[in-house]
Amino acid sequence: MLAKRVSELPPGEGWIFEPKWDGFRTLIFRDGDEILIQSRDEKPLNRYFPELIEPLKAQLPDRCVLDGEMVIARDDGLDFDALQLRLHPAESRVKLLSGQMPASVVFFDVLCEGDLDLRSTPFGERRTRLEKLLSRAAPPIHLTPMTRDRVTAADWFRRFEGAGLDGVVAKLESGRYESNKRVMLKVKHERECDCVVAGFRWHKRGQNTAVGSLLLGLYDGAGNLEHVGVCASFTDAKRRELVTFLAPLRERALENHPWRAWAEQPSAADAEAHRRPGTGSRWSQGKDLSWEPLRPELVVQVAYDHMQGNRFRHTAQFRRWRPDKRPDECTFDQLEVVPPHELAQIFARDG
């Protein structure tokens, strides 16, 4: 079951609110000694999280299906980067990381217990059943906090972001579990930031005729332009317009480009020290990550939800061009930094 984004907590009664976890969404099936950790796109994840298999066998009912999120919690918050590192082809590497940075599962719904299909059962009843199932849960198994109080939910939205949580989810207490439908609501943070446009990628269906995304940069304290993410989601007409609009900035773009050395001869050391576009990941296998440089003279205002380290966690949204702002004014200093909340309080069994 999916969620639709909204700008504020929904009005009226009959809502249950939960923190929105920023991890790997998962359905976990147990049938006796068999455990299946399944990703949102229905891929098995057992081999990447071996440390979870025995705790799941020990703590879950003999036959059940639960919905939740896999996370890695560090002292200062959730670490999505560490979670991504677990999708590694080498079993030895996965084993090492599972010992160094073990994952946890936070459950927020139950779809089946024994032979009983619970998807048509109202969510309020499913939540009560889930609380009973996990009444003795111990790390790395957790039950997500919940509240029916709007003031508490608003407080979570404000405080929990610093710990890496992604907002607040609202579910109708009377709601059924509807697969592949956006019937939950998610309230996420949105902020604006002025970025340097330092390059772009062609659209996958419009090589040389349509722009797919803009590559964004911010200057750090040492004057380095760091790649912080991309801006996309343009209409087809806007993609074609951008080709003409950006053409002047393509002329002699690499002559003094801050990413020139990386573009011409990328090194492992440079990739480690600075974020650059075109760097592959385990999520981008098979994707064309080639990019076209632009003279870093154009400033764009974008909307973003939150930062993951020193980059946008999700694709930023175009707001407007900023011809009134100099590129060197686009620094990390403009970003709002939210203090981390104690994860121990979020994970506390008493909610």
Buried (B, 14 or more C-beta within 10 A) or exposed (E): BEBEEEEEBEEEEEBBBBBBBBBBBBBBBBEEEEBBBBBEEEEEBBBBBBBBBEBBBEBBBEBBBBBBBBBBBEEBBBBBEBBBBBBBEEEEEBEEBBEEBBBBBBBBBBBBBEEEEBBEBBBBEBBEBBBEBBEEBEEBBBBBBBBEEBEBBBEBBEBBBBBBBBBBBBBBBEBBBEEEEEBBBBBBBEEEBBBBBBBBBBBEEBEEEBBBBBBBBBBBEEEBBBBBBBBBEBEEEEBBBBBEEBEEBBEEBBEEBBBEEBBEEBEEEEBEEBBBBBEEEEEEEEEEEEBBBBBBEBBBBBBBBBBBEBBBBBBBBBBEEBEEBEBEEBBBEEBEEBEBBBBEEBBEEEE
